[in-house]
Amino acid sequence: MLYTPNSFYNGYTDDMCWMVLTLLHMNAATEDERYYKEAKQLYDNDIITRASDNDGYGWALPWNDQNSVRNACTNNPACIAASLLYARTNDSKYLDHAKKLYDYIVKRIMSADGKLEKMPLSYTQGTFIEAARLLYHHTQDPTYLKKAEYVMRQTLEAGWCTKNGLLRNEGTFADQSIFKAIFVPYAVNFILDTTVDRSMRILARDFLLYNAETLWKNNLDRNKWLRMFCSFYWGEIWSDANENEFKGSTGAHASGCSLIENVARMLKYCSI
């Protein structure tokens, strides 16, 4: 349903969810109501209208407009978007959406050990953690917070998303290498949330700090300018660049920037 000539409509539901989240962040940063109105319209008209209960497993969103697979990369950010719209509007329908999306994710997509899909990605793990954390604050139901803490611990300690204590290389394509840029700010939100178990906040804080220190040491040495590139794996020095040619990945650089910027935010506001 294209409602305006300049719509953010997209065949892929997850892409539209990210546009809603981006527009809501822009509204929060600028207080320009146009961003909020566009986000709400996109969610109401083109995202949530795709949700259904026609597979017998619960109410959720398909990956695209062909009513394909229902996955975590779509329903996790949709759950966050619904929660943020509830916080903005106090309209209970958005909270109801967030709860139902969460229930589908936990019952149908998440495995007992906290994996979001067969090959866990920092993207899907992080978006679930944020969705559960937000639902806890909207409902005060401790079940949501405990699930967020459990999934965070598994993400950091089970070895699916890490290598030698660092977030792993999740692929060299732009959309793969940007996954860590999504996980990091949600992890910092988790760390700064004083309702989260203190030991879990310390675990996540120390993990991110080690990642940032390793990235800085291996790839961001100012004495090596112009060789200051963010590798796909922060434990390795970028090797495919020279002083005259830029061969980096925008996704990998976005992840590196997200790590440094958000760890700085963490250190500024963290009280543990």
N, C-alpha and C positions, 0 to 999 in steps of 0.2 A: 504494500500500500504506500505509494509515493504521495505524500501529503503536501509537499511544496517542491518547486523546481530545484531548490538547493538542499534537498533532504540529505540526511546522512544514511539513508536506506542502503542496506547491503544484503546480498543473498546469504551471507554467512552471519548467523546470529551472534557468534562470539565477537565478531568485528563491531557490530552495533552496540553490544554491551560495553566494549571498551570506549566507544565514542560517548556513551552516556556517562561513564566514569570520568572521562577527560573533561566533558562539558561541566559536570558537577564540580570538579576541581577548579576549573576556570571561574565558575561562578563564586566559589568560596574565596578564591584569590583576588577577584576584581570587584565582587558584589554587583556585577552586571547581570541583571535578571534575564537577559536574552539567552545566556548560556543555560540557565536553569530551565527556562521554558522549552528550549529546544531539546534538552535532555529528557524532560518529562514527556514531551510529545513523542519523541522517538521510542521511548520505553513503552508508553501506553498504546501507540498505534502500530508499531512494527515489530516489537520484540515479544511482549507478553502475549500478544494475539496468536503467536505460534505455539504456545504451551498447550499441552493436552495430556490426557490420561489414557491414551488409546493403545498403549503397549502392555497394559495389565500390571505394570510395576509402580505406578504412581504418576503424579503430575509433574511434568518437566518440559524443557525446551529441546528442540532438535538442533543439530549443528548447523543446518542450513535450510533454505526454503524448499528443499526437496524432501523434507521430513525424514532426514537420515538419522544416523546414530545419535543417541543422547549421551553426551560426554561431559567430563569434568571441566574441560577447557571452555565450555559454553555455560554450564549451569553454575559453576563457582562464581565467575564475575557477575552473572545475572543476579545471584543471591546477594552479592555486595551492593549492586545497583539498587535492588529493591529495598535493602536496609537503609541505604543513604537517602532514598526518596521518602521512606517512612520518617526518618529523622527530620527531613526538610518539611514534610507536609503534615505529619501526624495522622495521616490517612491509614486506617487499619488494613486496608486492602493490600498495601505494600508489605506490611509485616506478615500478612497471611501468605503472600507470594514467597517471601524470603523463607518462611518456615517450611512451606511445601517443597521448595527447591532443595533446601537443606536435607529434608527427610529423604527425598529421592536419592540425593548424592550418597548419604550414609547407608541407605538400605540397598541400593542397586549398584553403585559405582565403587564405593570404598570397600577394600578388603579388611579383614579383621585386624591385620597388622598396621593399618593406617595408610596403605597405598591408595593413591588416587589414580586408577587405571593400572594396567599391567607394568608399564615402564614409568615409574614416578618421575615427574619433572619438578624442578623448583617452582615453576609456574603454577602447576595444579596444586601442589602441596601448599604453597604460599597463599593462593587465593582462597583455598578452603579454610586455612587458619584465620584469615581476616574475616571471612563470612561467619564463622562460628563465634569469633570474638565479638563482632558487632551484634549478633543475635543475643549473646549473653547480656550485653548492656541494654538491649531493648526489652528483654524479658526478665532478667535476673534469675534465669534458670541456670543453675550451675552445670548442668549437663553439657551445655554448649561450651563453656569455658574449659571443662575437663577434656572435652574432645579436641579443642584447639591445642591444649598443652600436650596431649598424647601424640597428636600428629606432628607437632613441632619436634618433640623428642625423637620420634621415629625418623623424621626427615634429616635430623642432624646426626643421629647415631647408628642408623641401620645400614648405612652404606649405599643406599640407592642413589642418592643425590650428591654424594660427596666422594672425594678421593684424597686421602692423606690429610683429612681435616679441613679441606677446602671444597667449595662447590665445584662439581665436576664440569668437564666439557660436555655440553649437551647437544653439540652439533655446530657446524660451521655456516649453515645458512643463516640469513639475517633474522628470520623469525625464531630460529632455535637459539642463537647466541644472545638474544635479548631476554630470554626467560629469567635469567638471574636478576635483571633490572626490575622485574616485577616482584620477585620474592623478597628482595632486600628491604624495600620500604615497609612492606607488611610485617616483616620480621622486626623491624625497628618499632613499629606501632605496638607489637606484642611486648617488646622489651620495656617500652615506656608506660605500659598499662599496669598500674600498681595493683590491680585486682588479680593479675596473673601470679601464680606461685613464684615466690622469690628465687627458688633454686632454678626454675625454668628460665626466668629472666636472666640470671647470671650465666647459665649455659649458653643461651642464644647470644648474649652480649659478648662473651669471650670468643665464641665462634666467629662472629662478624668482625670483631677486632683483629683476630688472627688473619682472617681473609684480607682485610684492608691492609694490614702491615705487610703481608706477603705480596700483594699486588703492587704496593708502593715500592717495595724493595726490588722486585724482579722486573717491573715494567715501567715505572714512573720516575726513574732517576733523571733529574733535570740536567745533569751533566751529560746525558746521552741524547739530548734534543738534537735532531728531530726523531729519534728512535723511541719516543715515549708512546708506545702502543699498548693497548690492553689485549692480552692474549685470550684465547678461548678458554684456557685453563690458567688460573692465576699463579699456579705453582711452576709454570714454565716461562722462560724468557721468550718474548716474541722474536722469531728468527727469520721471518719472511718480509723484511723491510730494510730500506737503506735511507740515507740522509736526504736523498733527492726524490724518493718515490713513496707515495702513500699507498699501502696495500692492506690496510686494516679493514675490519668489518664494522660497519656502523652498529650492528647489534652488540658485538663484543665491547665496543667502546661505550655504548649506552649502559651496558651492565657494569663496566668499570666505574663510570661516572656515578651511577646510582649507588654503588658501594661506597665510594669515597664521600659523596655528599650526605648520604644517609647515616653513615657512621659518625660523621661530624655532627649531625643532628642528634644522634644517640648520645654522644659524649657531652653535648651541651645540656641536654635535658635529663639524662639518666641520673637517678638518685641512688643507685646501688653500687 
